């Protein structure tokens, strides 16, 4: 976790099929996560069934006990996390 004295930002390593050293970003007070390549929240529609990259995002959130409401994507879009969580539980 790093801080500028006003806001904290964390980075968590998550297992995933895309990269060995993947970091998921999180801004706790904004409940905002950050991902790239595994998911493009708000840009790409969710598939009918969970995929390994999407499942790795959900698993990483759960593993690290963080509570993002939204995610920003590395390709310039944002989206709510709840629909992805729901897809993973189906």
Residue pairs with C-beta under 8 A, 6 or more apart in sequence:
1 8
1 9
1 10
2 8
2 9
2 10
3 9
7 27
7 29
7 30
8 27
8 28
8 29
9 25
9 26
9 27
10 25
10 26
10 27
10 28
10 66
11 23
11 24
11 25
11 26
12 23
12 24
12 26
12 60
12 63
12 64
12 66
13 21
13 22
13 23
13 24
14 22
14 23
14 24
14 56
14 57
14 59
14 60
14 63
14 64
15 22
15 56
15 59
15 60
16 22
16 38
16 52
16 53
16 56
16 57
16 60
17 52
17 53
17 56
18 37
18 38
18 53
18 56
19 37
22 38
24 33
24 34
24 35
24 57
24 60
24 61
24 64
25 33
25 34
25 35
26 32
26 33
26 34
26 64
26 66
26 68
27 34
28 66
31 67
31 68
31 69
31 70
32 68
32 69
32 70
32 71
32 72
33 61
33 66
33 68
33 70
33 71
33 72
33 81
34 71
34 72
34 73
34 74
35 41
35 57
35 71
35 72
35 73
35 74
36 73
36 74
36 75
37 53
37 74
38 53
38 54
38 56
38 57
39 53
39 54
39 57
39 71
39 73
39 84
40 73
40 74
40 75
40 77
41 70
41 71
41 72
41 73
41 77
41 78
41 79
41 80
41 81
41 84
42 73
42 77
42 78
42 79
43 73
43 75
43 76
43 77
43 79
46 54
46 83
46 84
46 87
47 54
47 87
49 87
49 90
50 58
50 87
50 88
50 90
54 84
54 87
54 88
55 88
57 71
57 84
58 84
58 85
58 88
61 67
61 68
61 81
61 85
68 81
69 80
69 81
69 82
70 78
70 79
70 80
70 81
71 78
71 79
71 81
71 84
72 78
73 79
